[in-house]
Amino acid sequence: MKAKQFSIEISDNAEIDFNKSYQYYFEDSLKVADAFFRRIDSSLGRIKHNPFSFPTAHKNIRKYVIKKFPFVIYYQVEDSIIKVIAIFHTSRNPEIWNERT
């Protein structure tokens, strides 16, 4: 039996979240910015491989906690599409990402 293939769509808001955070790290250290990029990329790969293995945060929104960085990826699964709605720093008010759903 072939495993279901998922694709990832990153919302404009999630892309803005990532870009701002990457820029923040980049201004401090290229090495840290690159590590952040690689960590987000590998996290998205894990989500894509098995999106239902991560906990539900709210209704049908799931979350993936980033290791070594204080970030969470919030996403929804609709059919074979994983829709990333936020790449969110854990110190931010969660109502912000919640309003995106």
N, C-alpha and C positions, 0 to 999 in steps of 0.2 A: 504494500500500500504506500503510495507516494504522499509525503507530507505536504500540507497546504503551503503554498508560497505566498508570502506577504510582501507588500511594497510599503514604503514610508513616504508620507507627505508631511512636510514641515510647514506649518502655518507662517504667515508673515510675522505675527507677533513672536512666535518661537524663534524665528530667524533674527529678529531684532534683539530678543533676549540674549541669544548666543553672541551676536556681533558686539553688543555692548560689553559683555563679560570678557570676550576674547580681547577686545581693545584695552580694557582695564588691565588684564594680565600682561598684554603685550607692552604697555607703557612701563610696566615694572620690570618685566623679564621675558625675553623671547623664549627662553627655555621653559618657563612656566606656561606661557601662552601655548607653546607647542604641546606640552603635556596635557593641558586642558583640552585642546583640539582632539588629540588622540584619544583621551578618555571619553569625550562625548561621542566620537566616532565609534569606538568599540562598544559603548553602551547602547547606541542605536542598533548596532549589529546584534547584540544580545536580545534586545527587544524584538527585532525582526525575526530572529530565529525561533523565539518562543514567547509571543506577546502575552499569553494568558498565565504565565508563571509568576507574574508580579502582582502585588496587591492592589485592590481597588481603593482609591482615595475618596471618591465621591461619585455616587450613582454609577455611571458606566465609564468613569475616568480612572485609569490606572496610573501608577507611579513607579518610577525606577529611580532609586537613590544612587547618585554618582559616588563612587568610591574616591577618596583622597581630595575631593572638592566639595564644597557645601552647596550642591545643586541637586535638583530633582527634575526628572523629565516626566511631564504629565502627557498622557496620550489616550486616545480612544481607538478601539478596533471596530471597523465597520466593513463587514464582508472580508475581503482580503487586503484592505487598506488600513494601515496604522497611521492615524492622524495625530501628529505631535502638536499639542496646543501651547506648551510652555517648556522652556528650559530655564528653570526658576531657581534663583538663589534662596536658600532656606531662611534667610533673615527677612525676606520681603513678606508683606501682608498676603496671606493666601487668598484673600478675597479678590485680588487682582486676577490670578489665573482662573479662579472660579467664575468670574464674570465673562470669561472667554467662551464658556460652553453654551 
